[in-house]
């Protein structure tokens, strides 16, 4: 995989995560997307699907796409939030949310 492909993949992951977060927040009317039930039933599963697709399309070190998608969501949360009192807890949660995607991508790599 060349440098251009890696940059495109990172861009897709980060922007995709940010768009998923912000769209959920706007549609639900919540400040933080994960306060909406649709985050858990639609957005988070779509995040996992996005990372699986990225892992299949860009199979070198596929675990990184789960973290990149969650990084995009983290960035959007930071930009759209005015209360940072729970930010450290949120960062830990995003890291934990990335683990299933990283694990799925390890499986995708085995079958690629």
C-alpha positions as CSV (number, residue, x, y, z in Angstrom):
1,X,0.0,0.0,0.0
2,X,1.5,3.3,-1.0
3,X,1.5,6.6,1.0
4,X,-1.4,8.0,-1.0
5,X,-3.6,5.0,-0.2
6,X,-2.8,5.2,3.5
7,X,-3.7,8.9,3.6
8,X,-7.0,8.3,1.8
9,X,-7.8,5.5,4.2
10,X,-7.1,7.7,7.2
11,X,-9.1,10.5,5.7
12,X,-12.1,8.2,5.1
13,X,-11.9,6.8,8.6
14,X,-11.6,10.1,10.4
15,X,-14.1,12.0,8.4
16,X,-16.5,9.0,8.4
17,X,-16.3,8.8,12.1
18,X,-16.9,12.5,12.5
19,X,-19.8,12.5,10.1
20,X,-21.5,9.6,11.8
21,X,-21.1,11.3,15.2
22,X,-22.4,14.7,14.0
23,X,-25.2,13.3,12.0
24,X,-26.4,11.3,15.0
25,X,-26.2,14.4,17.2
26,X,-28.1,16.6,14.8
27,X,-30.8,14.1,14.0
28,X,-31.4,13.2,17.7
29,X,-31.1,16.7,19.0
30,X,-28.5,15.6,21.5
31,X,-25.2,17.4,22.3
32,X,-23.3,14.2,22.4
33,X,-24.3,11.5,19.9
34,X,-23.9,8.6,22.3
35,X,-26.7,10.1,24.5
36,X,-29.1,9.1,21.7
37,X,-30.4,5.5,21.5
38,X,-29.7,5.6,17.7
39,X,-26.0,5.9,18.4
40,X,-26.0,2.3,19.9
41,X,-28.5,0.8,17.3
42,X,-27.3,2.6,14.1
43,X,-24.2,4.8,14.4
44,X,-21.9,2.4,16.4
45,X,-22.8,-0.6,14.2
46,X,-22.2,1.6,11.1
47,X,-18.8,2.6,12.6
48,X,-17.9,-1.1,12.9
49,X,-19.1,-1.7,9.3
50,X,-17.0,1.2,8.1
51,X,-13.9,-0.1,9.9
52,X,-14.5,-3.6,8.5
53,X,-14.7,-2.2,5.0
54,X,-11.6,-0.1,5.5
55,X,-9.8,-3.2,6.8
56,X,-10.8,-5.2,3.8
57,X,-10.0,-2.4,1.3
58,X,-6.7,-1.4,3.1
59,X,-5.6,-4.7,4.7
60,X,-2.1,-3.6,5.9
61,X,-2.3,-3.1,9.7
62,X,-6.2,-3.2,9.6
63,X,-6.6,-2.7,13.4
64,X,-5.8,1.0,13.0
65,X,-9.0,1.8,11.1
66,X,-11.2,1.1,14.2
67,X,-9.1,3.6,16.2
68,X,-9.1,6.1,13.4
69,X,-12.9,6.1,13.1
70,X,-13.2,6.5,16.9
71,X,-10.6,9.3,16.7
72,X,-12.9,11.1,14.2
73,X,-15.8,10.7,16.6
74,X,-13.7,11.9,19.5
75,X,-12.6,15.0,17.5
76,X,-16.1,15.9,16.6
77,X,-17.2,15.4,20.3
78,X,-14.5,17.8,21.4
79,X,-15.4,20.4,18.8
80,X,-19.1,20.3,19.5
81,X,-19.1,20.1,23.3
82,X,-18.8,22.9,25.7
83,X,-18.4,20.8,28.9
84,X,-15.0,19.0,29.1
85,X,-15.4,17.7,32.6
86,X,-15.9,14.1,31.5
87,X,-13.4,14.3,28.6
88,X,-10.8,11.9,30.1
89,X,-13.6,9.3,30.7
90,X,-14.9,9.9,27.1
91,X,-11.4,9.3,25.7
92,X,-11.1,6.0,27.5
93,X,-14.5,5.0,26.3
94,X,-13.7,5.7,22.7
95,X,-10.5,3.6,23.1
96,X,-12.7,0.8,24.3
97,X,-15.2,1.2,21.5
98,X,-12.4,0.8,19.0
99,X,-11.4,-2.6,20.3
100,X,-14.2,-4.6,18.7
101,X,-13.5,-2.9,15.3
102,X,-9.8,-3.7,15.7
103,X,-10.6,-7.3,16.5
104,X,-13.0,-7.6,13.5
105,X,-10.3,-6.2,11.2
106,X,-7.9,-8.8,12.5
107,X,-10.4,-11.4,11.3
108,X,-10.9,-9.6,8.0
109,X,-7.2,-9.7,7.3
110,X,-7.2,-13.5,7.9
111,X,-9.8,-14.0,5.2
112,X,-8.6,-11.4,2.7
